[in-house]
Amino acid sequence: MILPMPKPTLAFAVFVLLANGMTCHTINEDDLVGKYRFEKDSVRVELQIKQDHTFTETLTDAGINSNVSGTWKYWDGPRNLNLHDVFVPFVPLGTKQVHIRKTNFGSHVDPCGGTLCLGIDDDNELRFVKK
């Protein structure tokens, strides 16, 4: 027995329009410019992405401060941001404690909660959030 398709409601139509707008929105370089923050355990990282394709970063780990600066590139197609010589948080296998390493880093850029997030891990548990 084939049941008739229910008629779409106004709420459903609005949901579809908003969902399509969120997933199809182009994120350009101007959108990336600003301050991002990561904070977990005793680690706090503040990342300032600048219009001139440079960044500054301040790391606080167990009360010790470090600063770095470097350059960045962005590709909208895959929404990938590459940062050169940056502190990146990670959790080693078998532990739950956040550690930091200085590296060249590629991050996926995603909308999150009305702002942007830079994903650090595949599970999106570690991420920089734009403030």
Secondary structure, DSSP 8 states (H G I E B T S, - for coil): ---------HHHHHHHHHHHHHHH----HHHH-EEEEEEETTEEEEEEE-TTSEEEEEEEETTEEEEEEEEEEEETTTTEEEEEEEEEEE--TT--S-EEEEEEEEEEEEEETTEEEEE-STTSSSEEEE-
